[in-house]
């Protein structure tokens, strides 16, 4: 109890609990599971959003996982990979792309 009070009532997280929490999130979030299993996160990577979403739909169908809508997929990708994956439009064609993510 003294440690908890000394740390301003903040529980400390061990590496193990962080890893278990991440595994739980991936197991219960189809988008996170798809990113982990089917994508690469690289700073210079570029991919078309609709192609990635199409691969996500195929992944969900093949693995009997629930799909999310395209707008929710975009939100989940950008929120879960904040600072890594960003949304852009190609300069010339104006096609919608992800920067920082590509399919394996």
N, C-alpha and C positions, 0 to 999 in steps of 0.2 A: 504494500500500500504506500509505503514511503517513496518508493521509486516512481510510482504513478503520480504522486503529488509533486515530486521533484521534477518530473518531466511535463508539468502543467497539464496533467490528466490526458496525456497522449500515449497510447500504447505504441510500443516499438514493433516494427515488422522485421522478421528475420528473412533471409534469402529464401528459406523453405516456404514460409507462408506467402511471400510474394509470388513464388513459382506456382504454388498450388492455386492461388487466386487467379493467376493468368491462365492456367490450365482449365479452371472452371469457366472463365469467361469464354475461352475458345470453344469449349465443349457445348456451351449454351448459346453461342452467337454464330450463326451460319456465315456471316460476312467475315468475321475474324478467322474462322476455320478455313474459309476459302483463301484468304490472304496468306495465311501460314502455309497451306498445302499447295497452292497453285500459282503464287506470285513471288516475285523478287522485288525487294525494296532497294533501289539503287538511285543515287542522286541524279544521274544523267539519263535514267530510263524515261521513256515516253511511250504511252499507249493510248489508243482510242477508247473513250469511255464506253461506247456502245459495244465494242468488241469484248471488253473486260466484263461488262454486265452479261453479255451473251454466254461467255464462259462460266460465269457465276450461275446462271440459270441451268446450264448443262450439268454443272457440278451438283447443284441441289437435286435435280432430277435423278442423276446417277446414284446419289447417296441418300435418297429419301429424306432430304432436309427441307425445311420450310424456306421459301423464297421471300424476299422483301421487294417492294416496288423500286423502280429505277431511282426516283428522288431519295428514298430512304437509303438505298444502297450508296449513293453518292455521299450522303450525310454521314453514314456509318464509316465509310472508308476514310473520309477526311477527318472526322472526329477521332477515330481510333489511331490514325497515323499522323496526328497533328505535327506539323513542322517537317514531315517526311514526304507526304503525298499532297500535292496541290492540284487544283482544277484550273485549266487554262483553255484557250482557243488557239488553234494553229494560226500563225500570222497570215498566211496566204489563203488557205482553204477555209479558215474559220471553223474547222471541225473541232469538236470538244475532245480534249485530251486530259489524261492524268500525267503529271510530271512526278517522277520518283517511284513509279510502280510499273512493272511489266509482267506479262504472263511468263511462266516457265516454259 
